[in-house]
Amino acid sequence: MDFLELLGAATRRNDSMLCVGLDPDPARFPAQLRGEGSRIYDFCAAIVDATADLVCAFKPQIAYFAAQRAEDQLERLMQHMRVNAPQVPIILDAKRGDIGSTAEQYAREAFERYGADAVTLSPFMGLDSVEPYLRYPGKGAFLLCRTSNAGGADLQAQRLADVPGQPLLYEHLAGLVQGPWNTNGQLGLVVGATWPAEIARVRALAPTAPLLIPGVGAQGGDAPATVRAGWRPDGPIVVNSSRAILYASGEADFAEAARAVAQATRAQLNAARPAQASPR
């Protein structure tokens, strides 16, 4: 089953557009684990087990593991998810972007070492920096488009005078992903929940591309506005929340608290769908 099929199946099975981001910071772990970088796997596996029936995807952020020298724990976690939540796709949040020969190695890292179903990429270096990831049949790649951080506008909102219609950079990228770059249907876009108007614009330009939408929860993105702007019957959305779910409690009940917040977030997202609609 390829990434989009797996995503669609998980979305329907769990009636969910929610993705839980796995950004493990030992300084914020519950009291019995706090500060223990060697317990990253234990913390994340507990979150996965508590929320696997509520989500359409998991999104481990590789930097949080690498900074703690915990890549081996990430490998264990990926295997744990494969065994205990095989129905849920895994998006490796790596935001890689480099020349083709180096991109080949990053693609091996994402898809062969870690066994991810999809990866996040920076498209700044152009199509040949993305192509190595597309050589893996059935795997997905989400390209940064209009990101949730305030500084994203420094480049993403600049107008391209030499492109017909003079689109903003993020608009041009959305058109490329909907069209000539997406030869095998493997590409999606990252659009921040903090910019619902831009989500709507990206959706208009890329009506069927899957959208990965971070920024709900701790970053303050409006969940209902996000769904209204991005949801389409034939255009899946994956709405990510990380810290608000991971750190819902600082005590021994952290997994139960994470589940409760995930349930509430899923319900909030679902309530914003058009009547009688279900996610694809």
Buried (B, 14 or more C-beta within 10 A) or exposed (E): EBBBEBBBBBBEEBBBBBBBBBBBBBEBBBEEBEEEBEBBBBBBBBBBBBBBBBBBBBBBBBEBBEEBEBBEBBBBBBEBBEEEBEEBBBBBBBBBBBEBEBBBEBBEBBBEEBBBBBBBBBBEBEEEBBBBBBEBEBBBBBBBBBBBEEEBBEEBBEEEEEEEEEBBBBBBBBBBBBEEBBEEBBBBBBBBBBBBEBBBBBBEBBEBBBBBBBBBBBBEBBBEBBBBBBBBEEBBBBBBBBBBBBBBBBEEEBBEBBBBBBBBBBBBBBEBBEEEEEBB
